[in-house]
């Protein structure tokens, strides 16, 4: 038995998947770039609604105060594990996310 790993690369893309489940209108698709742009703003807005101060955010998520302040001021966005904590432990986070994204879509349209 060989101790080497074998790497298999697929040059296919996600867009090559079955298109049957895709929305008929391009405007109904999620603008992924827009989500990247507003992610820090969405996160910051939710933090302001749920926590009194950045120090409380740092304690809850187990991050440094500087990270909590960056989130609080919408200068950076969280990593996926912190978002998962919010989804699983904070009721209302997904509602906030959905409401914010819907409002943003109406504003941009």
C-alpha positions as CSV (number, residue, x, y, z in Angstrom):
1,X,0.0,0.0,0.0
2,X,1.3,3.4,-0.9
3,X,1.7,6.1,1.7
4,X,1.0,8.9,-0.8
5,X,-2.2,10.8,-1.2
6,X,-3.9,11.1,-4.5
7,X,-5.5,14.5,-5.3
8,X,-8.5,14.4,-7.7
9,X,-9.5,17.8,-9.1
10,X,-12.8,18.5,-10.7
11,X,-12.9,21.5,-13.1
12,X,-16.7,21.6,-12.9
13,X,-18.3,24.6,-11.2
14,X,-21.2,24.9,-8.8
15,X,-23.2,26.6,-11.6
16,X,-23.0,23.3,-13.6
17,X,-25.3,21.6,-11.0
18,X,-28.9,20.8,-12.0
19,X,-30.6,24.1,-12.8
20,X,-34.1,22.8,-12.2
21,X,-34.2,24.3,-8.7
22,X,-33.0,27.7,-9.9
23,X,-35.3,30.7,-9.9
24,X,-36.7,31.7,-13.2
25,X,-35.8,35.3,-12.8
26,X,-32.2,36.4,-12.2
27,X,-33.5,39.1,-9.8
28,X,-34.7,36.4,-7.5
29,X,-31.2,35.0,-7.0
30,X,-29.2,36.0,-4.0
31,X,-26.6,38.6,-4.8
32,X,-23.6,36.9,-3.1
33,X,-21.2,39.9,-3.7
34,X,-23.8,42.2,-2.1
35,X,-24.0,39.9,1.0
36,X,-20.2,40.0,1.3
37,X,-20.3,43.8,1.2
38,X,-23.1,44.2,3.8
39,X,-22.2,41.3,6.1
40,X,-20.3,43.5,8.6
41,X,-23.2,46.0,8.7
42,X,-25.8,43.2,9.3
43,X,-23.7,41.7,12.0
44,X,-23.1,45.1,13.7
45,X,-26.7,46.0,13.5
46,X,-27.7,42.7,15.2
47,X,-25.0,43.1,17.9
48,X,-26.3,46.6,18.8
49,X,-29.8,45.2,19.2
50,X,-28.8,42.2,21.3
51,X,-25.9,43.4,23.5
52,X,-25.3,46.5,25.6
53,X,-21.7,47.0,24.8
54,X,-18.7,45.5,22.9
55,X,-17.3,44.0,26.0
56,X,-20.5,41.9,26.4
57,X,-20.0,40.7,22.8
58,X,-16.4,39.7,23.5
59,X,-17.4,37.7,26.5
60,X,-20.3,36.0,24.8
61,X,-18.4,35.0,21.6
62,X,-15.0,34.4,23.3
63,X,-13.1,36.9,21.2
64,X,-10.7,39.7,22.0
65,X,-12.1,43.2,22.9
66,X,-10.5,44.6,19.7
67,X,-12.4,42.0,17.6
68,X,-15.7,42.9,19.4
69,X,-15.1,46.6,18.8
70,X,-14.4,45.9,15.1
71,X,-17.7,44.0,14.8
72,X,-19.5,46.7,16.8
73,X,-18.2,49.4,14.4
74,X,-18.9,47.3,11.3
75,X,-15.2,47.4,10.3
76,X,-15.0,43.6,10.1
77,X,-17.3,40.6,9.8
78,X,-17.3,37.4,11.9
79,X,-16.0,34.0,11.0
80,X,-18.4,31.2,10.2
81,X,-18.1,29.6,13.6
82,X,-19.2,32.8,15.3
83,X,-22.2,33.1,13.0
84,X,-23.1,29.5,13.7
85,X,-23.1,30.3,17.5
86,X,-25.5,33.2,16.8
87,X,-27.7,30.9,14.7
88,X,-27.8,28.1,17.2
89,X,-27.8,30.0,20.5
90,X,-29.6,33.3,19.8
91,X,-33.2,33.2,18.8
92,X,-34.0,35.9,16.5
93,X,-30.7,36.1,14.6
94,X,-32.1,34.4,11.5
95,X,-35.2,36.6,11.6
96,X,-32.9,39.7,11.8
97,X,-30.8,38.4,8.9
98,X,-33.9,37.7,6.8
99,X,-35.5,41.1,7.5
100,X,-32.2,43.0,6.9
101,X,-31.6,41.2,3.6
102,X,-35.2,41.8,2.4
103,X,-35.0,45.5,3.3
104,X,-31.7,45.8,1.5
105,X,-33.0,44.1,-1.6
106,X,-35.9,46.6,-1.7
107,X,-33.6,49.5,-1.2
108,X,-31.2,48.4,-4.0
109,X,-33.9,47.5,-6.5
